[in-house]
Amino acid sequence: MANRNKRANGAEHIYDTFIVGAGISGLAAAITLNRTGYQNFKIIEQSDRVGGTWRENTYPGCGCDVPSSLYSYSFAPSNQWSHLFSRQPEILAYLEKVSDDFGITPLIEFNNELNEARWDEQRHLWQLDTQQGRYLSKTVVFATGPITESVIPDIPGLDTFGGEMFHSARWNHDYDLTGKRIAVIGTGASAIQFVPRIQPQAKELHVFQRTAPWVLPKPDMELGETSKKLISRYPAIQSSWRKAVASSLNVVNFGLRNPAFLKPVNMAARQLLKLQIRDPELRRAVTPNFDIGCKRLLFANDYYDALQADNTSLIPSGLVEVEGNTVIAANGERREVDVIIWGTGFDVSHPPIGAKVFNAKGERWADLWKDSSPEAYLGTALKDSPNAFLVLGPNVLVYDSFIRLAEAQINYIVDGLWKIKKEGISRLSIKPGVLKYHNQQVQKHLKTTVFNAGGCSSYYLDQNGRNFAAWPWSLGALMRKLNTFSLKDYDSVAL
């Protein structure tokens, strides 16, 4: 393995910080380090451009279900959004512009994937082996995100399928869906966006639904040039808009933490379904059997219309077998199709970064997560993983903007990086007692939230039935926790 740290004089270059990933959180980390005058850091990205999940997901209809005023960095507001809820192409363009405007793009080493990261206990350094060589760094920020590893279920007979097949996160834009018999597997956040886009093209569209989701109307509208000019001329409009959206999401999060307050919303949503779905049988099939909010809230204005189209059929059952070009549901229904599109989401409980990181004991994160649920302190610091920080790790998900959440977490991490530098700390690791108590409290308070008590089995729950994802309190409480990096929560060794 070539050592990329070698200088001309043969000495090793050791970075103060190494950032893995140039998506939402990786860009936030690099920008925040730059803005605070922190130098000697490195950022790598496995792809040839920034953007993370917004670079990878290009399926028809892809967009954000958090209003664009809040789905943007606080330090880089935009007046160019075309809608209240922005679309994938403009989110990606926004992230690329921010990267350029803040001088980060030239700093990124593109087309360089991390192969393995190991902690060197003797030297108190991270050894990072990448496609382009080996690096050494005092600290590392893993900003690879939780929504990266697309999932295709292991279905018997799948290898016998003779048609076209792809996951929504790997959309084949070269394949013409016109006049095709299409099977869509899954009815999650991606499927409800692309199903209405492909339905007019299909000869037959068969949607396999294992569990009916709650799909609420999306209060979207187009922002014309007049609106953009007003927002540009009066920044206070955007600031007020951002605050109003944040306040409304606080109300939603209060309901998720206190399911009793969601009962009227459940009733209203059921009544709304009567207005949206004419056919009683179809209405019964798409009516969820769990409390609203237990699974991710979905928003769309055209999904139910697409399900009621003449060329669409809903199979209220999961796919269990494939025989040649025939797809078979658990309820016995069979359909012959030309193409299978997987809308089956991501392996959020086993982020791919876990397979590449070895802690101070030489244990791979992914191996530890096989039998026991992943744990972290404030979704950031993991056991026996000195000088390493994970962004959007276990138990920090709040129904809010991922950008706002990542930004708060990055501010905490950067505060910690500066304290490591100023205090001359060579090894910093979360105290076992702090980690244990924090996670005991998280799991205790999650028991009464809708995520755990709402009657569903969501991706928030891992193979052990433990909620590894959600934060049980308000976003404000999380941001207060992340406001200051407290060294008393960590064991440290000075240089």
N, C-alpha and C positions, 0 to 999 in steps of 0.2 A: 504494500500500500504506500503510494507516494505521499510524502509529507509536504503539504502545501504551506506549512508554517516556516519552512526554511528560508532564511534571509540570504542575501548575497554573501554575507560573511560566515554563513553556516550555522548561525545561532537560530534557535527556535523562536518563532513569534507566538506569543500567547495572548489570545484575545481576552478582554475583560468580560465580554458577554457575546454569546452566539445565539442568534435567533433562527429557529427552524420554521419556515413557512412565511409566505407573503400574501396571506389573505387578510381578512378584516383585522384580526388581532395582531398578526405579524407586522402589518403596516403601522398600526397604532403604537406598537412597541418601538419600532424604529423611529417614528416621528417624535414620540415622547422623549426618547433618549437624545435625539438630535436637538430638540427644543430646549432641553435642560442642560445642554453642553456636555453630555456624556459622549466620550469618544472611544475609539478602539473596540468597536463591536462589528460583528459580521452577520449578514443575513443571507440565507440560501433559500431557493425555491425550486421544487422539482419540475415545475412547468416552465414555459417560455414567456409567461406573463403573470401579472398579479391577479388577485380576485378570488382565489379560493373557491368556495362553493358556487359563487356567482359566475365564475369562469367555467366550471364543470357542468353546471345545469343549464342547458340551452333548449330544453323541450318547449314545444309550442305553448304559449300562455304563461310561461314561467314568470313569476313576480313575487312581490313581498306582501305579507298580510299584516304588516305593521306600517302605519302611515309614514310616508317618506320624510316628513319633517323630523321624525324621531329616528328614522333609520338612516342616520348620517352622523358623522363625527361632530361633537360639540364645537370643535375648533375649526371645522370646515363646512359651514352651512352652504347649501346650494339653492339657487333660485331657478334652476333649470328643470325641475321635475315636471313631467307632462301630465301626471295624475296625482291624486291624493295618495294613492298606493302605487309606488314605482314598479316598473317592469325590469326584468333581468338585464336587457341590453344597457339601459341607462344606469343601473346600479353598478354594473361592471365598468362602464365609461366613467362614472363618478370616482370609483376606487382608483382607476388608472390616472385620472386627472389629479386626485389628491396625492398619489405617489409621486407624480411629476412635479406638482406645485411645491411640495415640501422637500424636494431634492432626494427622494429615497430611491427612485428607479435606478440611477447609476450605481447605487451602493449594493444592489441585489445581484447575487450570483445565480442566474437562471440556469435551468436544465441541470440542476445539481440536487440530487435526492440524498437524503440521509439514509445510510445503510444500517448504521449501528452507533449507539452512544453508550460509552462505559465510563464509570467513575474510577479514577486512579486514586486510591486511598493514600498511597505513599506521597504523591505530589500534590494532592488536593486539586486535581484538575479533571475536567471532562475531556475525554478523547472521543472525537467525532469522526467516524469514517464515512465518507460520502463517495458518490460516483466520481468526483473529481479529486479525491485525495483525502488525506487525514488532517484534521485541525485539532488544536488544543485551546481550551477556554476555561477561565476561572468559573464562569457561571453559564447557564444555558436557559433559554426561554423556548419551550415547546409550544409553538403557536399554530398547531396543525388542525385544530378544530375537531368537533365531535361529529360533524355531518359530512363524512368523506368516504366511508367504506360502503358502497352500494351492496345490497343483499339480493341474491337470487336464490330462492329456496331449492333444496335438493329434492326434486320431484321425480318419482319413479317414471322411467320411460322418456325423460326429457331428451336424452340422446337420440331418440328415434324421430324427433320432430324435424321435418324436412323444409319448413318455411323459414321466414326471417324472425329474428328474436333479438331484443335489446332492452336494457334497463332505461328508465326515464333519465337517469343521470349520465347515460352514455348514448344519447339519442342519435339514431342514424338518419341524418338529414338527407342522405343520398337515396334513401329508400322511399319510393312513391307509394303512399297509402291509398291513393285514389282507387276506388272500386275493390278494395281488399276486404276480406273477412278478418276482423281484428278481435283478439282476446286481450283485454286489459286485466291484469291480475293485481288487485289491491285498490282500495278507495281512500288513500291517505291524502296528505297535503298536495303532493305532486299530481296525482291522478285527477283530483277535482279541478285542477287547472288545465291539464292537457286534454281530458275527455271532451269538453265542449269544443275544443279546437279541431280535433280529428273526427268528430262525429259526422260533420257534413261530407267528409271525403269518403267515409267507409261505405262499403256495400252492406256489411253487417258489423255491428259493434256489440261485443259480448263482454259485459263488465262483471268480473268475479269479485263478490263482496263477502269477505269472511265476517267482518263486523261492521255494522252500519255506523258511520260517524255523524257527529252533529255538524251540520253545515248551515251557517248563519248568513244572512244577507251581508254583502260587503258595501259599506257606505262610500263607494268610490265615485269620483267625478273627474272630468278632464280639467286641467289647468291651462287655459289659453294664454296667448302672448300678453294680454292685458294683466292677468293675474301674475305672471312671471315678472313683468315690469314693476308692478306694485310691490311685490316681495323684494325685488332688487333695490327699489328706491327707498323702501321703509323696512329696514331689517327688524324693527320691533314687531312687525306682523309675523314674521317667521318665528321669532323668539316666543311670542304669545301662543302661536299655533303649536310649537313644540311643548310648551308648558301645559297647554290644554290637553294634548294627546297623552302626555305623561300622567296627568291627573286622572284621565279616564281609564288608563291602564291600571292605575293604583286601585281604582274601584273594582275592576275585574279581578285583580289579584286578591283583594279582600274577600271577594266571593269564593275564590278557589281555596282560600285558607279556612273559610267558614261556610261549608256547603249548605247550611240551613238557609242562608240568604239567597241561594241560587234556586230554591224551589219555585218561586214565581217565574223565574227565567225558564226553567224546565217546562212549566205549564204553557208559557207564551210560545216557546219554540215548537211545542207539539201542536198548538193551535195554528201556528204559521204553516206547518207542514200540510195541514188540511187545505190551505189556500194554494200551496205550491204544487201539490200532487193530487191530480184528479182521481186516478185509479186507486181504489181502496186497498187492493192487493199489493200494488207497488208501494203505497204509502206505509203499509205495515212492514214491508221488507226494508224500507230505508229509515224506519223509526228506531233510534238507538235504544238499547235496553240498559243503559247506565246513565248516571247523572251527567249533565252538561259540564264540561271542563275536566272530567276524569281522564279523557284522552285529549290530545291537542285540539284546540278550537280551530275549526276550519271556516273560511269565508269565501263565498262565491255567489254570483248572481245568475249564472247560467248552467250550473251543474245539473240541477233537477230538470231543467228544460231539455238538456241533452239526453238524460235518462228516459224521458218520455217521448223521444223522437221515434218515428216508425221503424227506423233501421237499428234501434238499440234494444237490447234485452239485458236485464239485470239478473244475474244468477246469485241468489243470496246465500252463497256458500263458497268455501275456499277451493282452490285447485289442488287435487290430490294425485292425479295421474295423467300421463300423456301417452297416447297410442298413435304413433305416426303423426298425422296432422289433426288428430282428434284430442281435444282437451276435456278432461273429465272432472266434474266437481264432486265434493264430498256427499252431496245429496243425490248423486247419480246422473245429473244432467250432463249431456254430452254435446259438444259443438265442434264442427270441423272448421278450422281457421287457416289463414295464410300467414298470419304474423301474431307473435306474442309480444306484448309490451309489459314489462314488469314495472309496476308502480309500488314496489314492495319496500321502499325506503332504505334506511341505512342501519348498520350495526353500531348504534350509539353506545351500547354498553361495553363494547370492545373496540375502542378507537385504534386504528392501525399503528399509531405511534407506540402503543404498548408493546408491540412485537420487536421494537428496535431499541428500547431503552433498558439498560441493566443498572440496578442500584448498587449501593456500596457493598452489599453482600454478594454481588454477582448474580442476583436474581432478576429475571426478565419480568417487567411489569405485567405483560400478557399472561405469563405463567401463574403469577400471583392472583390474577383476576379470574382464572378459570374456576377455582374452587371457592374463593371468597370474593365478596363484592368490592369494587374499587372504592377507596376512601381517600379523602384529601382534606386539608385544612383550608377553608374558604375556596375550595375548588382549585387550589394553587399548589400547595406544598404536600408532597407524598412521603410516606414513611421510608426511612433509610435512603433517601434521595437528596444528598447534600447539594446545595448551590444550584438546584434545579427548580424551575417554575413551570407549571402547566396552566395554559389559558383555557377557560371554559371546561374545567375538569369536573369531577363528581360533585353533585349537589349544589350547583349554583344557578340552575335554570329557573328563571322567573318569566312569567308571560309579559315580555317586554321586548325592546329592541336589542338584538344580539350585539349591535355596535355599541350601544350605551353600556351594556353589561361588560363587554370586552374592554371598553375604555376605562371603566372603573377598576377592573382587575389589573389592567396594565399600569395604571397610576400607582396601585399598591406595589406591584412588582418593581417598578422603576424606583420607587422610594426605597425598597429593600436593596436594590442594586447599588444605589448611592450610599446607603449606610454600610454595606459590605466594603465599598471602596474607601470611605472616609474613616471607618473604624479599623481598617486593616485586617479584616476578617478573611481567613483562608478557607474555613469550613463552617457552613451554617446549615442546620437541619432542624426540622420541626420537632419540638419536644413530644415524645410518645404520649405523655399525660395530656397535653393540650390537644393533640390529635384525637385521642380516645374520647375525651370529654366532649369535644366539639361534635363528633359524629354520633355519640349517644344522644345528645340534645337534638340534633337534626332528625334522627330517626324517631325519637319520642314525639316530637311536634309534627312530624309528617303523618302520624297515625290518624289524625283527625281532619287532615286536608282531603279535598275531593280526589286527589291523585291516588290516595291509598284507600279511602272509604267510599269512593263513588261507584263501586260495583263493576269496574272494568279491569282488563289486563292490558296495560299500555306498555310502550317501549321504555317508560320510566322505571319499570320493574325488570330486574335482571333475572338470570336463571335461578337465583335463590329466592325470588319473590321479594327482594329488597329494593326499595326505591333508591337508586344510585344517582338520580338526575336532579330532582326538584329541590328547591330551596323552600323551607316551610314558613318563612316569615316574609315581610315586605321587602321590596327592592330597596327602599330607604334604609332598612335595617342592614341589608347586605352592604350598601354603599358606605354606611357609617363604619362598618367593620373594616372595609377596604380603604378607608380614608387615610389611615396611618399604618405603616409597617412597624409593628412592635417587636423589637429584638428580644423582649422578655419571653416571647412565645417560642423562641428558638434556642437550641444549643449552639454555641459558637466557639471557634478556635481562632485565636489571633495569629497573625503571621509571626 
